Amino acid sequence: MEVIVILLPLALLLGLFFIGAFIWSARKGQYDDLETPRFRMLLDDQKINTSNPTSIKDGK
């Protein structure tokens, strides 16, 4: 029975921590764009370096 005295406040603090982390991330804009991550693999994200044309072939 004395385990409840330790586990109950610990569980409440842990729950409050996760709620606070969720609210913080929502305010910082973590969940603003829900559509783009699905299509990110289709976007071309390789930048072309015009000063050194061999950088694309070497993968640098």
C-alpha positions in Angstrom: 0.0 0.0 0.0 2.9 2.4 0.6 4.0 2.0 -3.0 0.9 4.0 -4.1 2.3 7.0 -2.1 5.3 6.9 -4.4 3.8 5.8 -7.7 0.7 8.0 -7.8 2.6 11.4 -7.6 5.2 10.0 -10.0 2.6 9.1 -12.5 0.9 12.5 -12.2 4.2 14.4 -12.6 5.0 12.3 -15.7 1.6 12.9 -17.2 2.0 16.7 -16.6 5.4 16.6 -18.2 4.1 15.0 -21.4 1.1 17.4 -21.5 3.5 20.3 -21.1 5.8 18.9 -23.8 2.8 18.5 -26.2 1.6 22.1 -25.6 5.1 23.5 -26.0 5.6 21.6 -29.3 2.2 22.7 -30.6 3.0 26.3 -29.8 6.4 26.1 -31.5 4.7 24.9 -34.8 5.6 21.3 -34.7 2.2 20.2 -36.0 1.5 23.1 -38.5 2.3 21.2 -41.7 0.8 17.8 -41.7 0.7 17.3 -45.5 4.3 17.9 -46.7 6.0 15.0 -44.8 4.1 12.5 -46.8 5.4 13.9 -50.1 8.9 14.8 -49.0 10.3 11.6 -50.6 9.0 12.8 -53.9 10.6 16.2 -53.8 14.0 16.9 -55.3 16.3 18.0 -52.5 19.7 17.6 -54.2 21.3 21.0 -54.7 23.4 21.6 -57.8 26.7 23.2 -57.1 27.6 25.3 -60.2 31.1 26.2 -59.1 32.2 22.5 -58.9 30.3 20.2 -61.3 32.1 17.1 -60.1 30.5 17.5 -56.6 27.2 15.8 -57.9 29.1 12.8 -59.3 31.1 12.3 -56.1 28.0 12.7 -53.8 29.6 15.6 -51.9 
